[in-house]
Amino acid sequence: MKRLLLPLAFALLAGGAWAQQDTLKYRILLRDKAATEYSLQQPEKFLSEKALERRHRQGLQVDSTDLPVCRKYVDEIVRQGVHVVVTGKWENFVTVSCNDSTLMDRVAALPFVRSVERVWQAPRPLKERHAGRRDSLANQPTMHPDTLYGTALAQIQLSNGDRLHQAGFRGQGMTIAVVDAGFHNADRITAMQNIRVLGTKDFVDPQADIYAQGSHGMKVLSCIGMNRPGIMTGTAPEAAFWLLRSEDEASEHLVEQDYWAAAVEFADSVGVDVLNTSLGYYAFDDKSKDYSFCQLDGEYALMSRQAGHLADKGMVLVCSAGNSGMGSWKKITPPGDAKDVLTVGAVDKKGVLAPFSSIGNTADGRIKPDVVAVGLGADVMNTDGNQGRANGTSFASPILCGMVACLWQACPQLTAKELIELVRRSGDRAACPDNIYGYGIPDMWKAYQEGSKQK
């Protein structure tokens, strides 16, 4: 992975090893950036060339949210005896770890600290992290010589994504970040070895092997990036990818949203255009942190607020709606309630709703999900290197995500927000959207025809 000269990299590197040993983690929201050493008149000092180019291309202004967390504040927090885990500039927070909860009283008393919240506590007894054991490989996928899409033909045809491919729009020149759990065996599966991976980063455990963790991210990636004619072709087979891990499958705590926030800011810095995240949170190991419906307003959850910034930075987030449709919760899960994102519900290959697909609307009355794609019987790659099927909005989201990237390749003059609206308008229920299908199944060819006319 390229060495990135990003502000506060010193703090993340210094705190990484300690954070793995500590038993408590806290999110510290800061009041301001008054002590910043940077100026909005010199954005090249704190934003990468790629991030600046994307903003310029879409006519977006650099603002105070782009300024790094104040180094002076971080240094003072560290002096209280804690270790930095991650920082988030858009929402202006620092996440720290320690073993002594009383240290946080001193942190909370600092004049620039707005609030302190515990976001993780180690289980008792403390479990050691072990290197992941790899699944055995077969690498004997079934060939389907009659179609270059292999088993995945129906899930792209439902939205006419194959017509974009036929017109030459297969994701070339687009960069996609997959922010997920592990990418198990993605580096060893023969059929996946021509996916163009630009780099990886693990925000949960920086010392871990991202390819030896869980398989969820790998299956998600396969829906987008596969490029093996006759075996499986994904929805953006010629795109380039960053693989970012923010989900800790060993537990469910608020801190995973802090990891996710850091991951999407990293994606901004390396020039990502489109992000897929098939993650969502509403219930936690600490039940006092569980969400209620009235909090699904795009503002309450850190993850949702962070997601709401992405289009303002020139990126499009595609995320899963959640799989709670048959349970007592039923509703979408953050960050699916965020503003200016594409939240995707699940249907089968005939366009019939998957019963587990979470529903909207948001607490403030916005239509959710935005659209739907195949998530019941979705075709994916398995960790043994052969094809398989999987259920969940987790797979509807990347199937759509790849098509969104191809559409943007075809219509590069559009801004992120214009692209999101274009996809919504192309849905088969756009004339009368609801809280189950949203705007419906998008027709990506129709979207292209309309979008190519927009200046």
Secondary structure, 3 states (H helix, E strand, C coil): CCCCCCCCHHHHHHHHHHHHHCCEEEEEEECCCCCCCCCCCCHHHCCCHHHHHHHHHCCCCCCHHHCCCCHHHHHHHHCCCCEEEEEECCCCEEEEEECCCCHHHHHHCCCCEEEEEEEEECCCCCCCCCCCCCCCCCCCCCCCCCCCCECCHHHHHCCCHHHHHHCCCCCCCCEEEEEECCCCCCCCCHHHCCCEEEEEEECCCCCCCHHHCCCHHHHHHHHHHCEECCCEECCCCCCEEEEEECCCCCCCCCHHHHHHHHHHHHHHHCCCCEEEECCCCCCCCCHHHCCCHHHCCCCCCHHHHHHHHHHHHCCEEEEECCCCCCCCCCECCCCCCCCCCEEEEEECCCCCECCCCCECCCCCCCCCCCEEEECCCEEEECCCCCEEEECCHHHHHHHHHHHHHHHHHHCCCCCHHHHHHHHHHCECCCCCCCCCCCCCCECHHHHHHHHCCCC
